């Protein structure tokens, strides 16, 4: 749910979000994982993104092979597994806390495999029909190369469903927005209870903002991400500003 650029003191090809850069306040993705799924329950903007993805899947031919890159606790993997029970789905997530929760949450699905390798280590040359990458690219070193890795996984004409945080994570703005919605839905006490349960999210989002401000996480305009995606070998079919203007959603096809 952030955005990123280059890394020092480690291999720039290593997609390990827990060790992005020694200069930044480290984002503890395993700690984040414990509270992360509160987003899919209580954040209307996150729910809207999930519904958008469901609509996308309903509108395309059922993919044979799907990758969910940086899939976290498996929210989008679960949607894909439920909507496309005949598809082979590979959840790629290097963080142990995130993928551990995903395995527990998705245990009932028999069409999912799990991979903790870096994306550049995955040997999936031109096989996938769909690659999902939601709020993960920003936290990867060398985003231009990672976009080319996403293209490498896809067959010509395959789909890329990308959502990426491009603007600074304004924690106070999100706190006001979420508290207002929760207070309407659950009352003051209920809103306070959810905020207490999700306090780790606010803590890690502050670390994300610090990494953005230091240039560790990639921030971008709508035009900048469109240019990067086109340069990586994709045709953009649709682009929208989403998540209250903080993120960009792009539906793309892999160019021949």
Residue frames as qw, qx, qy, qz and C-alpha x, y, z in Angstrom:
[[0.000, 0.882, 0.471, 0.000, 0.00, 0.00, 0.00],
 [0.313, -0.771, 0.143, 0.536, 3.03, 2.28, -0.64],
 [0.668, 0.741, 0.020, 0.064, 5.54, 3.18, -3.45],
 [0.691, -0.571, 0.313, 0.314, 9.36, 2.73, -4.05],
 [0.495, 0.816, -0.277, -0.109, 12.52, 3.22, -6.12],
 [0.643, 0.460, -0.570, 0.223, 16.14, 2.12, -5.47],
 [0.813, -0.581, -0.021, -0.030, 17.84, 0.34, -2.59],
 [0.245, 0.732, -0.578, 0.263, 21.30, 0.53, -1.05],
 [0.310, -0.480, 0.739, -0.356, 23.25, -2.04, 0.91],
 [0.656, 0.074, 0.738, -0.142, 21.62, -5.08, -0.71],
 [0.273, 0.100, 0.766, 0.573, 21.07, -6.61, -4.09],
 [0.337, 0.237, -0.003, -0.911, 18.68, -4.36, -6.04],
 [0.484, 0.028, -0.708, -0.513, 17.13, -7.47, -7.57],
 [0.201, -0.152, -0.914, 0.318, 15.92, -8.91, -4.27],
 [0.419, -0.459, -0.299, -0.724, 12.17, -8.46, -3.86],
 [0.485, -0.348, -0.714, 0.366, 12.08, -8.66, -0.06],
 [0.126, -0.778, -0.218, -0.576, 9.83, -5.91, 1.19],
 [0.679, -0.705, -0.177, 0.104, 10.95, -6.38, 4.78],
 [0.634, -0.426, 0.175, 0.622, 14.49, -5.24, 3.88],
 [0.484, 0.816, 0.273, 0.161, 13.89, -2.48, 1.41],
 [0.403, 0.684, -0.176, 0.583, 16.51, 0.04, 2.49],
 [0.594, -0.277, -0.488, 0.576, 18.69, 0.62, 5.53],
 [0.109, 0.186, -0.066, 0.974, 18.12, 4.39, 5.25],
 [0.449, -0.404, -0.315, -0.732, 14.37, 4.18, 5.87],
 [0.512, -0.198, 0.604, -0.578, 12.22, 3.44, 8.85],
 [0.093, 0.077, -0.957, -0.265, 11.78, -0.21, 7.99],
 [0.705, -0.083, -0.100, -0.697, 8.27, -1.31, 7.20],
 [0.251, -0.177, 0.928, -0.212, 7.57, -4.48, 9.18],
 [0.540, 0.039, -0.514, -0.665, 5.38, -6.37, 6.73],
 [0.418, -0.154, -0.890, 0.102, 4.97, -9.35, 9.05],
 [0.012, -0.301, -0.579, 0.758, 3.59, -7.06, 11.76],
 [0.365, 0.199, -0.187, -0.890, 1.42, -5.38, 9.15],
 [0.370, -0.030, -0.851, -0.371, 0.07, -8.77, 8.06],
 [0.102, -0.270, -0.863, 0.415, -1.68, -9.44, 11.37],
 [0.191, 0.560, 0.419, -0.689, -3.98, -6.41, 10.94],
 [0.012, -0.188, 0.544, 0.818, -3.91, -6.12, 7.15],
 [0.076, -0.347, -0.866, -0.351, -7.18, -7.92, 6.49],
 [0.010, 0.618, 0.514, -0.594, -9.04, -5.30, 8.51],
 [0.068, 0.350, -0.317, -0.879, -8.70, -3.22, 5.33],
 [0.211, -0.097, -0.810, -0.539, -10.85, -5.63, 3.38],
 [0.210, -0.519, -0.813, 0.160, -13.51, -5.52, 6.10],
 [0.179, -0.760, -0.410, 0.471, -13.67, -1.87, 7.15],
 [0.135, -0.458, 0.258, 0.840, -12.17, 0.32, 4.40],
 [0.613, 0.618, 0.374, -0.320, -14.81, 1.24, 1.76],
 [0.339, 0.783, -0.403, -0.332, -12.12, 2.22, -0.73],
 [0.142, -0.371, 0.912, 0.100, -10.39, -1.13, -0.37],
 [0.539, 0.309, 0.748, -0.233, -13.71, -2.93, -0.75],
 [0.531, 0.745, 0.034, -0.402, -14.33, -0.92, -3.93],
 [0.146, 0.631, -0.713, -0.268, -10.98, -2.12, -5.34],
 [0.335, -0.071, 0.937, -0.062, -11.92, -5.72, -4.59],
 [0.575, 0.544, 0.517, -0.327, -15.29, -5.36, -6.33],
 [0.370, 0.774, -0.308, -0.411, -13.56, -3.76, -9.30],
 [0.033, -0.430, 0.885, 0.177, -11.31, -6.79, -9.62],
 [0.472, 0.224, 0.828, -0.204, -14.27, -9.16, -9.40],
 [0.544, 0.712, 0.186, -0.402, -15.94, -7.25, -12.24],
 [0.202, 0.690, -0.607, -0.339, -12.76, -7.49, -14.29],
 [0.233, -0.183, 0.954, 0.043, -12.56, -11.27, -13.87],
 [0.531, 0.440, 0.654, -0.309, -16.22, -11.65, -14.84],
 [0.464, 0.783, -0.016, -0.414, -15.58, -9.77, -18.08],
 [0.202, 0.637, -0.697, -0.260, -12.61, -11.78, -19.42],
 [0.858, 0.116, -0.478, -0.150, -12.10, -15.34, -20.59],
 [0.808, -0.573, 0.133, -0.033, -11.19, -17.57, -17.64],
 [0.183, 0.765, -0.617, 0.023, -7.38, -17.56, -17.34],
 [0.908, 0.031, -0.414, 0.055, -5.57, -20.89, -17.29],
 [0.693, -0.146, -0.347, 0.615, -2.60, -19.64, -15.23],
 [0.150, -0.922, -0.100, -0.344, -2.69, -16.68, -12.84],
 [0.566, 0.023, -0.430, 0.703, 0.14, -15.10, -10.83],
 [0.301, -0.921, -0.191, -0.156, -0.55, -12.83, -7.86],
 [0.623, 0.302, -0.288, 0.662, 2.74, -10.97, -7.40],
 [0.057, 0.196, -0.429, 0.880, 3.34, -9.48, -3.96],
 [0.459, -0.411, -0.626, -0.478, 0.01, -11.02, -3.03],
 [0.256, -0.437, 0.423, -0.751, 0.32, -10.40, 0.70],
 [0.411, -0.052, 0.779, -0.471, -2.30, -12.22, 2.76],
 [0.152, 0.129, 0.927, 0.316, -4.03, -13.46, -0.39],
 [0.354, 0.490, 0.395, -0.692, -7.01, -11.15, -0.72],
 [0.508, 0.538, -0.301, -0.602, -6.89, -11.01, -4.51],
 [0.143, 0.218, -0.956, -0.132, -5.75, -14.62, -4.76],
 [0.258, 0.257, 0.836, -0.410, -8.91, -15.58, -2.88],
 [0.500, 0.556, 0.117, -0.653, -11.10, -13.63, -5.29],
 [0.397, 0.481, -0.655, -0.426, -9.40, -15.29, -8.24],
 [0.010, 0.094, -0.992, 0.080, -9.64, -18.78, -6.70],
 [0.360, 0.376, 0.681, -0.514, -13.32, -18.33, -5.94],
 [0.499, 0.626, -0.012, -0.599, -14.19, -16.78, -9.30],
 [0.599, 0.545, -0.536, -0.237, -11.97, -19.03, -11.42],
 [0.784, -0.382, 0.456, -0.174, -11.99, -22.46, -9.73],
 [0.935, 0.286, 0.160, 0.135, -10.53, -24.10, -12.83],
 [0.361, 0.850, -0.292, 0.248, -7.52, -21.80, -12.97],
 [0.800, -0.144, -0.285, 0.507, -4.05, -22.55, -11.63],
 [0.108, -0.950, 0.012, -0.293, -3.11, -19.72, -9.28],
 [0.740, 0.016, -0.324, 0.588, 0.35, -18.96, -7.94],
 [0.301, -0.946, -0.086, -0.081, 0.64, -16.58, -4.99],
 [0.670, 0.287, -0.244, 0.639, 4.10, -14.99, -4.88],
 [0.344, -0.884, 0.013, -0.318, 4.91, -13.31, -1.56],
 [0.580, 0.377, -0.564, 0.450, 8.37, -13.15, 0.04],
 [0.232, -0.485, 0.468, -0.701, 7.29, -12.04, 3.50],
 [0.259, -0.033, -0.953, 0.150, 6.88, -14.99, 5.88],
 [0.184, 0.265, 0.615, -0.720, 4.18, -13.34, 7.98],
 [0.501, 0.338, -0.138, -0.785, 2.08, -12.38, 5.00],
 [0.549, 0.193, -0.720, -0.379, 2.28, -15.72, 3.21],
 [0.097, -0.034, -0.926, 0.363, 1.72, -17.65, 6.45],
 [0.369, 0.327, 0.458, -0.740, -1.60, -15.90, 6.94],
 [0.536, 0.353, -0.397, -0.657, -2.45, -16.42, 3.27],
 [0.338, 0.122, -0.928, -0.098, -1.92, -20.17, 3.54],
 [0.075, 0.223, 0.825, -0.514, -4.20, -20.37, 6.57],
 [0.401, 0.412, 0.190, -0.796, -6.87, -18.18, 4.98],
 [0.587, 0.430, -0.404, -0.554, -6.84, -19.99, 1.64],
 [0.267, -0.272, 0.922, -0.068, -6.47, -23.57, 2.90],
 [0.649, 0.333, 0.589, -0.348, -9.85, -24.59, 1.48],
 [0.597, 0.713, -0.151, -0.336, -8.78, -23.87, -2.11],
 [0.854, -0.129, 0.448, 0.232, -7.02, -26.62, -4.02],
 [0.662, 0.636, 0.214, 0.334, -5.95, -24.55, -7.03],
 [0.033, -0.965, 0.214, -0.150, -3.39, -22.31, -5.28],
 [0.850, -0.023, -0.207, 0.485, 0.36, -22.80, -4.93],
 [0.307, -0.946, 0.018, 0.105, 2.68, -20.57, -2.89],
 [0.750, 0.356, -0.066, 0.553, 6.06, -19.14, -3.80],
 [0.416, -0.855, -0.070, 0.300, 8.39, -17.07, -1.60],
 [0.661, 0.024, 0.263, 0.702, 11.02, -16.42, -4.25],
 [0.002, 0.560, -0.090, -0.823, 11.92, -13.03, -5.68],
 [0.670, 0.613, 0.229, -0.352, 9.99, -12.30, -8.86],
 [0.362, 0.740, -0.508, -0.252, 13.16, -12.27, -10.97],
 [0.199, -0.347, 0.916, -0.036, 13.91, -15.83, -9.81],
 [0.690, 0.276, 0.555, -0.373, 10.61, -17.22, -11.09],
 [0.096, -0.185, 0.787, 0.580, 10.95, -19.25, -14.25],
 [0.433, 0.522, 0.673, -0.293, 7.61, -18.63, -15.91],
 [0.115, -0.280, 0.453, 0.839, 8.62, -17.42, -19.33],
 [0.343, 0.117, -0.418, -0.833, 5.53, -16.29, -21.23],
 [0.184, -0.182, -0.965, -0.050, 3.11, -18.77, -19.68],
 [0.055, 0.408, 0.658, -0.630, 0.62, -16.73, -17.64],
 [0.074, 0.611, 0.632, 0.471, -2.73, -15.50, -18.87],
 [0.260, -0.881, -0.160, -0.362, -3.12, -13.02, -16.01],
 [0.521, 0.017, -0.471, 0.712, -0.71, -11.31, -13.63],
 [0.349, -0.867, -0.302, -0.187, -2.15, -9.47, -10.62],
 [0.528, 0.041, -0.336, 0.779, -0.03, -6.92, -8.78],
 [0.272, -0.825, -0.338, -0.363, -1.90, -4.83, -6.22],
 [0.339, -0.895, 0.184, -0.226, -0.15, -2.30, -3.99],
 [0.892, -0.294, 0.198, 0.279, 3.18, -4.10, -4.26],
 [0.688, 0.533, 0.072, 0.487, 5.19, -2.59, -7.13],
 [0.054, -0.923, 0.121, -0.362, 5.95, 0.60, -5.23],
 [0.648, -0.672, 0.352, -0.069, 7.83, -1.39, -2.58],
 [0.930, 0.110, 0.208, 0.282, 10.01, -3.27, -5.05],
 [0.321, -0.622, 0.357, 0.619, 13.54, -2.09, -5.89],
 [0.088, -0.239, 0.674, 0.693, 14.17, -1.13, -9.52],
 [0.559, 0.415, 0.514, -0.501, 10.54, -0.82, -10.53],
 [0.502, 0.589, -0.375, -0.511, 11.41, -0.60, -14.23],
 [0.201, 0.310, -0.925, -0.089, 13.04, -4.03, -14.09],
 [0.299, 0.146, 0.849, -0.410, 10.20, -5.44, -12.01],
 [0.599, 0.506, 0.127, -0.607, 7.69, -4.28, -14.63],
 [0.469, 0.490, -0.656, -0.330, 9.73, -6.15, -17.23],
 [0.058, -0.118, 0.971, -0.200, 9.61, -9.21, -14.97],
 [0.518, 0.345, 0.540, -0.566, 5.82, -8.93, -14.90],
 [0.598, 0.566, -0.259, -0.506, 5.83, -8.78, -18.70],
 [0.189, 0.419, -0.882, -0.106, 8.16, -11.79, -18.87],
 [0.327, 0.040, 0.875, -0.354, 5.66, -13.93, -16.98],
 [0.581, 0.486, 0.343, -0.555, 2.86, -13.23, -19.44],
 [0.542, 0.287, 0.672, 0.416, 2.10, -14.74, -22.81],
 [0.021, 0.018, 0.304, 0.952, 1.61, -12.19, -25.62],
 [0.415, -0.385, -0.467, -0.680, -1.87, -10.78, -25.15],
 [0.506, -0.383, -0.713, 0.299, -1.97, -11.83, -21.49],
 [0.244, -0.862, -0.240, -0.374, -3.51, -9.51, -18.92],
 [0.387, 0.045, -0.502, 0.772, -1.79, -7.35, -16.31],
 [0.365, -0.800, -0.386, -0.280, -4.07, -6.09, -13.55],
 [0.515, 0.090, -0.348, 0.779, -2.03, -3.48, -11.68],
 [0.297, -0.906, -0.216, -0.211, -2.93, -1.23, -8.78],
 [0.661, 0.047, -0.285, 0.692, -0.11, 0.88, -7.36],
 [0.296, -0.868, -0.249, 0.311, 0.18, 3.58, -4.72],
 [0.579, 0.496, 0.108, 0.638, 1.71, 6.60, -6.38],
 [0.068, -0.775, 0.052, -0.626, 1.15, 9.49, -4.01],
 [0.097, 0.331, -0.692, 0.634, 2.35, 10.14, -0.47],
 [0.482, -0.422, -0.768, 0.001, 0.51, 8.11, 2.18],
 [0.171, -0.468, 0.198, -0.844, -1.22, 10.85, 4.20],
 [0.312, -0.172, -0.894, 0.273, -1.86, 8.93, 7.40],
 [0.120, 0.267, 0.467, -0.834, -3.89, 11.71, 9.05],
 [0.468, 0.175, -0.308, -0.810, -6.15, 12.02, 6.00],
 [0.533, -0.042, -0.814, -0.226, -6.83, 8.29, 5.97],
 [0.170, -0.175, -0.796, 0.555, -7.42, 8.25, 9.73],
 [0.305, 0.231, 0.218, -0.898, -10.09, 10.96, 9.42],
 [0.548, 0.139, -0.519, -0.642, -11.75, 9.24, 6.47],
 [0.484, -0.059, -0.873, -0.005, -11.84, 5.79, 8.07],
 [0.061, -0.188, -0.706, 0.680, -12.95, 7.02, 11.48],
 [0.406, 0.177, 0.011, -0.896, -15.81, 9.00, 9.95],
 [0.620, 0.062, -0.618, -0.479, -17.04, 5.95, 8.05],
 [0.415, -0.074, -0.871, 0.254, -16.64, 3.61, 11.00],
 [0.102, 0.129, 0.520, -0.838, -18.46, 5.98, 13.34],
 [0.562, 0.116, -0.189, -0.797, -21.43, 6.07, 10.95],
 [0.675, 0.062, -0.687, -0.262, -21.49, 2.28, 10.65],
 [0.654, -0.149, -0.696, 0.255, -20.58, 1.14, 14.17],
 [0.440, -0.874, -0.177, -0.106, -20.95, 4.14, 16.46],
 [0.003, -0.874, 0.423, -0.238, -18.21, 5.83, 18.44],
 [0.659, -0.478, 0.571, -0.105, -17.30, 2.84, 20.60],
 [0.903, 0.256, 0.332, 0.090, -17.25, 0.46, 17.63],
 [0.511, 0.818, -0.149, 0.220, -15.03, 2.84, 15.66],
 [0.228, -0.793, 0.525, -0.206, -12.59, 3.12, 18.55],
 [0.837, -0.210, 0.503, -0.044, -12.46, -0.67, 18.89],
 [0.834, 0.495, 0.156, 0.188, -11.60, -1.12, 15.19],
 [0.244, 0.886, -0.300, 0.256, -8.96, 1.60, 15.39],
 [0.517, -0.631, 0.561, -0.137, -7.38, -0.15, 18.37],
 [0.899, 0.072, 0.428, 0.061, -7.37, -3.48, 16.51],
 [0.716, 0.602, 0.161, 0.315, -5.81, -1.81, 13.47],
 [0.252, -0.933, 0.164, 0.199, -3.24, 0.33, 15.25],
 [0.655, -0.269, 0.519, 0.479, -0.41, -1.62, 13.59],
 [0.522, 0.619, 0.455, 0.370, -1.69, -0.48, 10.18],
 [0.009, 0.996, 0.040, 0.078, -1.28, 3.18, 11.15],
 [0.551, -0.681, 0.383, 0.294, 2.20, 2.48, 12.54],
 [0.654, 0.013, 0.582, 0.483, 3.38, 0.77, 9.37],
 [0.382, 0.799, 0.377, 0.271, 1.74, 3.37, 7.12],
 [0.191, -0.960, 0.146, 0.144, 3.83, 6.02, 8.87],
 [0.584, -0.404, 0.568, 0.416, 6.93, 3.98, 8.01],
 [0.575, 0.475, 0.564, 0.356, 5.70, 3.74, 4.42],
 [0.143, 0.976, 0.150, 0.061, 5.30, 7.52, 4.24],
 [0.394, -0.791, 0.366, 0.291, 8.82, 8.01, 5.61],
 [0.631, -0.061, 0.637, 0.439, 10.19, 5.65, 2.96],
 [0.430, 0.747, 0.437, 0.258, 8.31, 7.58, 0.27],
 [0.068, -0.995, 0.028, 0.066, 9.67, 10.90, 1.54],
 [0.487, -0.616, 0.516, 0.342, 13.20, 9.52, 1.51],
 [0.494, 0.591, -0.465, -0.437, 12.82, 8.34, -2.08],
 [0.265, -0.239, 0.934, -0.028, 13.08, 4.69, -1.08],
 [0.442, 0.437, 0.777, -0.097, 9.57, 3.88, -2.26],
 [0.185, 0.166, 0.543, 0.802, 8.56, 4.89, -5.77],
 [0.246, 0.648, 0.461, -0.555, 6.03, 7.70, -6.01],
 [0.240, 0.087, 0.646, 0.720, 4.62, 8.66, -9.39],
 [0.426, 0.315, 0.052, -0.846, 2.02, 10.63, -11.26],
 [0.794, 0.355, 0.429, -0.246, -0.56, 8.97, -13.48],
 [0.592, 0.758, -0.243, -0.127, 1.51, 9.93, -16.53],
 [0.034, -0.665, 0.744, -0.061, 4.74, 8.56, -15.04],
 [0.583, -0.103, 0.790, -0.156, 3.37, 5.12, -14.27],
 [0.765, 0.558, 0.232, -0.223, 1.70, 4.95, -17.68],
 [0.392, 0.794, -0.458, -0.083, 5.03, 5.72, -19.34],
 [0.254, -0.489, 0.827, -0.112, 6.86, 3.10, -17.27],
 [0.715, 0.147, 0.646, -0.223, 4.30, 0.43, -18.09],
 [0.697, 0.692, 0.004, -0.188, 4.32, 1.19, -21.79],
 [0.190, 0.762, -0.618, -0.018, 8.12, 1.08, -21.83],
 [0.438, -0.315, 0.826, -0.163, 8.02, -2.36, -20.20],
 [0.098, 0.065, -0.888, -0.445, 6.08, -3.81, -23.12],
 [0.153, 0.464, 0.820, -0.298, 2.42, -3.34, -22.21],
 [0.096, -0.391, -0.440, -0.803, -0.55, -1.82, -23.95],
 [0.100, 0.184, 0.604, -0.769, -2.75, 0.11, -21.51],
 [0.104, -0.447, -0.771, -0.441, -6.44, -0.55, -22.11],
 [0.366, -0.809, -0.334, -0.316, -7.77, 1.33, -19.10],
 [0.435, 0.077, -0.459, 0.771, -6.32, 3.62, -16.46],
 [0.372, -0.783, -0.332, -0.370, -8.14, 5.12, -13.48],
 [0.048, 0.423, -0.551, 0.718, -7.19, 7.04, -10.37],
 [0.707, -0.414, -0.538, -0.199, -8.47, 4.99, -7.41],
 [0.653, -0.341, -0.482, 0.473, -8.18, 4.70, -3.64],
 [0.168, -0.917, -0.243, 0.269, -9.20, 8.31, -3.09],
 [0.376, 0.911, -0.155, 0.069, -6.64, 9.48, -5.64],
 [0.471, -0.700, 0.530, 0.083, -3.69, 7.84, -3.90],
 [0.567, -0.140, 0.774, 0.242, -3.34, 4.93, -6.33],
 [0.434, 0.439, -0.434, -0.656, -3.54, 4.12, -10.02],
 [0.743, 0.120, 0.647, -0.119, -5.38, 1.17, -11.52],
 [0.308, 0.552, -0.539, -0.557, -4.21, -0.01, -14.93],
 [0.846, 0.174, 0.492, -0.108, -5.62, -2.84, -17.00],
 [0.138, 0.702, -0.558, -0.421, -3.04, -3.82, -19.61],
 [0.968, 0.218, 0.123, -0.032, -2.21, -6.43, -22.19],
 [0.573, -0.458, 0.493, 0.467, 1.25, -7.79, -22.91],
 [0.461, 0.716, -0.272, -0.447, 2.40, -6.56, -26.28],
 [0.966, 0.253, -0.002, 0.042, 3.49, -9.21, -28.82]]
